[in-house]
Amino acid sequence: MSFSFIYKVKLISEKNVLIDISGKITGAAEGDITESMDIDRSTGMPSESKINMTMKIQGQDASTNMTAKFTKG
């Protein structure tokens, strides 16, 4: 499987950068990816990431939705 992505900066504020990400899945599966990511400007680390993938694998429809939140330890 191959993944290709396009990253677009949606908003830059004093504290964070919001990025919209879109992409395609090709190869053993075919489909689309959408994602949004919130990046902390002071650390460069994501504070939240939401990824949605819809794909077709050997004739079967599949979807994945994931939210990841990152906190300082």
N, C-alpha and C positions, 0 to 999 in steps of 0.2 A: 504494500500500500504506500502511496505517496500523498503527502499533504502539501498544499501551497497556500500561502497566507498573504493578505494585504492588510497593512496596519495604517489606521488613520487617527490622527490626534483630534479628539473631539473638543477638549477644553483644557486649558492650562490655568491653574490658580496658584495662589501663594503656597498652598500646602500640597496639592496633588496634580496629577496629570491623568485625564480620562482618555482611554484609547478604545476605539472600536476596531475589531478584527474580523475579517471575513475570509473565507477560503474554500477550497475544493479538495475532495478526497478522490483519488483515482487509483486504478490498479485492481486488486482483488475485491475492493468495494468502490462504489461510486456514490458521491454525495456532497453535501454542503456543510460548512462550519460557520457559526456566528459566535462571537465572543465580545465581551466588554471587560476591560481591566482598569482598575484604579491603582495608580502608582504613587507612592509617597515620594515627594520631591527631595526631601532631606536625606533619604537613605537609598533611593532608586529601587526599592523593593516594592512588589505589588502588595496592596493591603486587601484587595478582593479581586477575584477573577471568576467570571461566569462563562462557561463554555457549553454550547449546544451543537450537537452533530446529528444530522439525519443522513442515512445512507441505505443503500441496497446492497446486500451481500448474498450472492448466489440466489437471487430472486426473492430473498426475504427482506422486508423493511425493518430497519433498526434505528433507534434514536438513543442518544446519550445526552443527559443534562447534568452539569456539575457546577457547583458553587464552592470555591475555596476561599477561606478567609485566613489571612496571615497576621499574627500578632507578635509583638516583641516579648521575649521571655524574661 
